[in-house]
């Protein structure tokens, strides 16, 4: 089979199963729920670069699925991306674009630019018509300077000096709108980001646990995992728990003997 | 691809059991510029001649030694454009491996996949074998490794090897000079001396290229000034 040229990838959503899915729903099938991140993610531009921030709670409906997940994803050494929406979608799309950026770096021999990552993300999301539920805040510093963008699941983007996304975005935005100004220093930028995330953590049910921060400047990136831990566990009993025999009431007993091994004696060897 | 008059495979067996096109491909490699590689105890070095067709060519725009992954580099002998195609495919395969297993591709795996591509082109219709042999140098959890991949798709692990124009002299030289406990710095000096053996004209940092990888597992191509420093040490 001749396959030296890569066929153009047929992107976009395949609608083949839609009729079947509709029929199943009418019959009463419950679709499995997506694990949404129910998040607060933020980003801002300061004088030397960008600061990104995120909370660390992943929810599955009313249950906290992960108390300390990582929402700030690596795209390139100078570009990071916060993800809100369906956790699997944000992971998959950021991993895919990160891989494409690496190949692009080898082909061009240059550091990746934020607009490249942006265009790759938005084209992918647009071709899936919003079914890839990834809302992202993309930030980085390249030769053209610091950049901060938001990307929506349908593929639209904004370029902003400060941005928030996720279910806690309103709480975080209130902090930014009152305290953001141009030309913040690195310390001020980190403080403001941490404050905005905390606003999301404490006022939004979908966000919680810890604060992750990522500071990107020209030539250097610092990923401050768990920069703040405002929700420590304080209820662990140091004595531990003891379960004494007889504490649990036995309602009924049934003993089933395990079948003894049946040994076969004699017989012929198998024909080859 | 399959509806032209010549869609049969050009690599059909000869009565003596040889694949003539592959033999010819090896000839193309044999007339290419000399390249070599040496595996040391703590790293690998690859080197090649960089003879440009004219003095008017901007030598800073040409780089023969390339990276496949941060810890695997490659040098070729033969047709440059063919090597670029293989390089592109191998880089993509390395990325796909990472996406699937979330770990860097081991050197042997990448060599195997590159070799598989080269073999494909000896058994497909409407294509010709690649006119390059590659020397793949890498450092992973199994330590430093050096592999040679031929147009037929066969690959070998080497302690030291050479390809291209001056291959027999270079290999004899390497056989004499190679020692099991050689370290990276010695290997670089030996590589330079081997290239010098068959070099026409004045050797300098501008007409040879050297790539090294050490225990830091970062493959890098030396700058021409670094090569000049090594050349001064060797003299």
HADDOCK unambig.tbl for C-alpha pairs under 7 A between the chains (distance, minus, plus):
assign (segid A and resid 1 and name CA) (segid B and resid 124 and name CA) 6.61 0.50 0.50
assign (segid A and resid 2 and name CA) (segid B and resid 124 and name CA) 5.87 0.50 0.50
assign (segid A and resid 2 and name CA) (segid B and resid 125 and name CA) 6.61 0.50 0.50
assign (segid A and resid 99 and name CA) (segid B and resid 95 and name CA) 6.08 0.50 0.50
assign (segid A and resid 103 and name CA) (segid B and resid 91 and name CA) 6.80 0.50 0.50
assign (segid A and resid 103 and name CA) (segid B and resid 92 and name CA) 6.82 0.50 0.50
